[in-house]
């Protein structure tokens, strides 16, 4: 697979997310193997709930930078030495990939932010340098991982939406923190090898279509029941 064409992207981060990274780095990289109920075998445990199967997210208003900003902290990267990218895409245009972290971020902790209101990605480790510009949007977005292996037939492009992956494989795990439902650990795994771990602050999961349908049906039934009781 040829390397995808990407637009040239980074911002502030939350102290709570940074504390999670500092305190749990060794735990997360060690991981535990869960049962088949997990979408992927990796499970961080500890302060994280099980994989909730989320495929898409919405940006959540973050009061610290006063914008719809996703705050990113890199926890683990197994693609060191290879051309690779981890980033986001919008659900209505999954072919347009917006890189956030790549092989230039292989040294030291990485702290990045995405300003969805302005369409800017900042690298906080470089003094707030703007790395990428994209069309501002508050629409649903997902995550992707691209790795360019020496053997072109082994190149990997994995999306958080299984339906976009070859063979519809589920290669991503999404683990909400137990004490903050806006902070998620995002993991990409292939053949039980965790290739990327990122902590994402200030996002809201988009319900699966079936879950949303059941929720809507429940509201309709509740409304009908109240009308009958009048």
TORRO-188228 format. One record per residue: residue in one letter; z, x negated, y of N, C-alpha, C, O in turn. Coordinates in steps of 0.02 Angstrom, whole numbers, plus 50000, padded with zeros to 5 digits. Example, Ala and Ser with C-alpha at 12.3 -4.5 7.8 and 13.67 -1.06 7.14 Angstrom:
<sefis>
A503904934049716503904938549775503904934049835504234928849834;S503544935849888503574931649947503944935550002504024933050057;
</sefis>
This chain:
<sefis>
X500004995849940500005000050000500004995650062500404991050067;X499574997050107499554993250170500144995150213500395000850209;X500364990550253500924991950298500734997550346500194997350375;X501175002650354501015008150398500955005850470501295001150491;X500535009250508500475007650579501055010850616501145016850613;X501435006750652502045009250684502025007750759501785002550781;X502295012350796502365011050867502905005750876503385005450838;X502815001150932503284995750940504014998250942504474994250948;X505594999950938506155004950958506885003050955507004999150909;X507845006151023508565005651009509125007951058508845010051109;X510135008351064510625011351113511375010951097511555007251052;X511865014851135512585014151126512845016851059512475020651026;X513425015251039513685017750975514415019650983514745017651030;X514645023650934515325026250940515825021450908515685018250858;X516405021050938516915016550911517125018650842517245014350800;X517165025150828517375027450762516885025150709517085023250654;X516245025350724515735023050676515805015550664515745013350607;X515925011750717515995004550709516605002850667516594998150627;X517145006650675517735005450636517605006850562517865003350518;X517215012050549517035013550479516645007850448516785005850392;X516175005150486515774999550460516224993550446516194990550392;X516644991850493517074985950486517554986650427517674981750391;X517814992650417518314993650365518044994750296518384993650246;X517404997050291517154999150226516554995250202516254997050151;X516364989750236515764986150218515774983950145515294985250108;X516304980650123516324978250054516344984050004516034983549951;X516694989350021516724995149977516034998249967515844999849911;X515674999150023515025002450019514524998349980514145001149941;X514524991849991514044987649956514214987149882513774986249840;X514864987749866515054987749796514854994349763514554994449709;X515014999749797514815006349773515115008149706515455004049675;X514985014249684515165016449617514585020449591514185023049629;X514545020949525514005024749495514265031649479514755032449443;X513935036649504514145043549494513735046649437513295043449409;X513895052849421513545056349368512875058949392512655057649448;X512545062749348511875065149363511865070449417511325072249441;X512455072849438512465077849491512245074849557512035078449602;X512295068149564512085064949625511325064449628510995063849576;X511055064849688510335064049696510145056849677509615055749648;X510575052049695510475045149674511125042849641511635046249647;X511115037249606511705035249568512255032349613512845032949596;X512065029349669512555026349714513005031649744512775036949764;X513655030249747514125034549781514655030249814514995026449780;X514755030749880515225026349914515945028049903516385023749904;X516095034549891516785036549883517185035349946516915035650001;X517825034049938518245032549995518255038150046518455043750030;X518055036750108518065041550162517445046050164517355049850211;X517015045450113516395049250113516385054650060516625053550004;X516125060450077516025065850029515425064149985515045059650001;X515335067749929514745066549887514095068049924514095071349975;X513555065449897512885066749923512785074249931512835077949882;X512635076549992512565083750003511835086050001511695091950013;X511375081449985510675083449976510295084950040509745087550037;X510575083150098510225084450161509585080250164509595074350146;X509035083350186508405079850192508215078650265507895073650281;X508415083150309508245082750380508865083750422509345086950401;X508835081050483509405081550529509155083850598508565083550613;X509635086050639509515087450709509955082850751510525081550731;X509715080550808510145076450852510715080650880510615086550897;X511295077750884511885081250908512105078150974512065072050983;X512335082251020512535079651085513145075051076513645076951046;X513085069051102513625064151097513925063251167513585060951212;X514565065051175514855064851243514935057851272514955057051333;X514985052751229515105045951256514515043551298514625041651356;X513895043651272513325041851315513045047951351512565047251389;X513345053851340513125060051373512375061451362512005062551410;X512175061351300511485063151283511455064851209511935063751171;X510875067451188510755068351117510565061551089509975059551089;X511065057951065510955051051043511235050050973511815051550959;X510815047650928511035045550862511225038250866510825034150887;X511825036550845512085029850850512075026650780512375029250734;X511715021050773511565018150708511955011550699511965007450744;X512255010750641512565004450622512305002450553512365006250505;X512014996450548511764994150484512334991650441512734987450463;X512384994150380512914992350334512664987550280513004982750262;X512064988850254511784984650201511034984650202510724989750217;X510734978850186510004978250185509814973350130509934967350135;X509514976050076509334971850018508634968950024508414965349979;X508274970450078507584968150084507524961850127506994960350154;X508074958250133508074952050172507514947350149507434946150089;X507134944750197506594940250180505924943650169505404940250163;X505924950250167505304954050159505144957750223505594959450261;X504514959050235504324963450291504554970550273504344973250222;X504974973350314505224980050299505444983650363505544980450415;X505494990150358505704994250415506105000150391505955003050338;X506605001950429506995008050418506995011850484507095008850537;X506875018350481506835022050543506815029450532507045032050481;X506535032950582506515040250580505785042650585505345038950606;X505695048950567505065052450577505245059650592505775062050571;X504825063050628504945070150641504615074350587504065072750564;X504955079750567504735083650510504035086550519503675087550470;X503835087850581503165090750593502625085450595502035087150600;X502815079050590502315073650591502575067650551502705062350580;X502645068350485502945062950444502515056750440502765051550418;X501885057050460501455051150458501605046250515501435040350511;X501935048750568502115044350624502825041850613503305045550618;X502875035350598503515032250582503775028550643503405024750675;X504415029550660504715026450718505245021450695505785023550675;X505095014950696505555009950669506185009150712506165009450773;X506735008050678507375006750711507634999850693507854996150736;X507614998250628507834991650603507284988650561506934992150525;X507204981950566506704978550525506954971550507507544970050516;X506504967350482506704960650459506974956150515507294951150500;X506844957850577507114953850632507854955250642508194951750680;X508114960350607508824962250613509234960050552509744963150537;X509014954750519509334952750456509984948850466510354947950419;X510124946550527510714942350538511244946150577511114948650632;X511854946450549512414949350584512394956950587511874960050572;X512954960050606512984967350613512484969850665512404966850718;X512154975250649511654978050695511894984750722512144988950684;X511834985750787512054991850820511484994350864511284991150913;X511245000150847510645002850878510765010150896511185013450865;X510415012650947510475019650965509805022750979509345019451003;X509745029250966509135032950978509285038551028509685042951014;X508965038151086509045043251138508475048251130507915046951151;X508625054051100508105058951088507895062551152507325065051156;X508335062751201508165065951265507625062051302507185065051334;X507675055451300507215051151337506675047951294506195045251320;X506755048351227506265045151183506305037651186505795034151190;X506925034951182507025027751187507485025451131507975028751115;X507325019651102507765016351054507985009651084507565005651104;X508655008651086508945002651116509254998151064509525000551014;X509214991651074509564986751033510174984351072510114980451119;X510764986651052511374984851088511564977551076511924974651116;X511324974651021511484967751007511094962951052511244956951055;X510594965551085510194961451131510294963651203509844962951245;X510884966251218511044968351286510724974751308510604975751367;X510564979151260510274985651278509524985351287509244989651322;X509194980351257508464979751263508124985851232508304988051178;X507634988651268507244994251242506754991551191506344987151207;X506794994051129506364991551076505764996051062505234993651043;X505845002651071505295007251055505335013451099505885015751117;X504765015951117504715022351153504365027351107503895025551071;X504595033551110504265038851072504295045251112504675045751160;X503895050151092503895056551128504575059951119504765061451063;X504935061351174505595064451168505555071051129505085074951138;X506045072151087506045078151046506745079451020507115074751004;X506925085851015507555087950984507415091650919507845095250894;X506815090550891506625093850828506945090350769507235084950776;X506895093450711507175090650649506825084050633506225083350641;X507225079250609506945072650591507255070350526507795072550506;X506895065850493507145062750432507145055250438506965052550490;X507345051850385507365044550383506855041950333506685045350285;X506625035850344506155032650297506345025350289506695022450330;X506105022550233506165015350220505495012850195505215015650148;X505235007550227504615004350204504764997150187505074993550227;X504544994850128504614987850108503934985350086503604988350043;X503724979750116503074976650100503204970850052503384965350073;X503114972249987503224967149936502624962449930502074964249950;X502734956349903502164951649893501604954749851501014953349864;X501784958849802501294962549763501144969049798501574973549798;X500554969949827500404976049865500494982449825500634987749854;X500404982049759500474988049718501204990249713501344995849691;X501664985849733502374987449729502664989849795503254991449799;X502254989949849502504992149914502844998949909502645003249871;X503374999749948503775005849946503775009250014503905006050065;X503625015650014503735019950073504125025950048503855030250014;X504765026250066505205031550042505445035850100505645033250153;X505425042350091505655047150141506295050550118506435050750058;X506685053150164507275056950146507095063850119507515067150088;X506475066050129506225072150099505865070350033505335067250036;X506125072149976505815070449912505085072749907504675069349877;X504925078449937504255081049933503725076549964503135077249951;X503935071850006503475067150038503395060749998502965056650014;X503795059749946503775053749906503295054449847503175059949823;X503035048849825502605048949766503005051749707503555049449693;X502715056649673503055059849617503635064249638504025066449596;X503695065549704504245069649731504935067049711505395070949699;X504985060349706505625057349686506125057749743505955056949801;X506755059149725507295059249773507585052249777507945050149731;X507445048549830507635041549837508175040449889508375034749901;X508415045749921508895045149975509535049049959509515054449931;X510095046149978510725049549974511025050450043510965045950085;X511325056150056511615057650122512345059450112512505064550081;X512795055350138513515056050124513885057250190513965052650229;X514125063350202514515064650263515215061650257515495061250202;X515485059450314516185057150313516645063150307516485068650330;X517215062050276517675067550262518005070150326518175076050330;X518095065850376518465067950435518025068950497518285070450551;X517355068250489516905069150546516225071250519515855067050493;X516055077550526515435080050495514815078150534514265080250517;X514895074050587514305071750624514135064550607513655061850635;X514515061350562514385054450542514175054350469514545056650425;X513585051650456513305051450388513155044250368512935040250409;X513265042750304513015036650275512345038450241512325042950199;X511815034850259511155036050231510985030250183510995024450204;X510845031850121510685026650071510005027950041509825033650025;X509615022650033508995022949995509085018749932509315013049934;X508895021649875508995018349810508365019149768508065024549765;X508165013749734507605013849687507835010349623508085004749626;X507755013649566507955010749501508675008249503508825002749479;X509115012249532509835010849537509995004549578510535001649572;X509515002449620509654997049667509664999949737509165002849760;X510214999149772510275001649840509914996749886510094990849890;X509394999149920508974994949962509174995150035509024990450072;X509505000450057509695000950128510285005650134510325010850101;X510755003750177511335007850194511425007750269511495002450300;X511415013650299511495014150372511995019750387511995024950354;X512425018450436512905023450458512635026650522512505023150571;X512555033250521512235036850576512725041650607512985046150573;X512855040850671513345044950706512985049950751512475048450781;X513265055950756513025061250801512385064550777511885064750813;X512395067050715511845070850688512115077150655512705077450635;X511685082150650511865088450617511365089750561510765089750573;X511595090850499511135092050444510765098650451511045103650473;X510135098550433509735104750432509815107850363509675104450313;X510025114150357510115117250292509465117450253508925118250282;X509515116750187508935117650144508665124650153509055129250167;X508005125650146507725132450155508065137650112508185143250135;X508225136050049508545140950006509245142550031509465148250029;X509615137250055510285138450081510255142650144510665147250153;X509775141250188509705145150249509525152350233509775156950265;X509105153350182508905160050162509495163950135509595169850152;X509905160650093510495163950066510985165650122511295171050121;X511065161150170511515162350226511275168350267511675172650285;X510615168450281510335174050319510415180550281510565185750311;X510295180350215510365186350175511085188950176511205194950179;X511565184150175512265186050178512435189450243512805194350244;X512155186950298512275190050363511985197050365512295201650391;X511385197950337511065204550336511475209450294511575215150314;X511715207150235512115211550192512775213350226513005219050222;X513075208450260513705209850295513595214950351514005219450361;X513025214250386512875218950440512755225950413512985230850442;X512395226350356512255232850326512905236050302512995242150309;X513355231950275513995234550251514405237350308514725242650302;X514405233750365514795236250422514505242850448514885247350469;X513825243450447513525249750471513705255450426513815261050449;X513745254250360513925259650313514645261850321514815267550308;X515065257050342515775258550348515945262450411516505264950419;X515465262750457515615266250520515635273750510515755277450558;
</sefis>
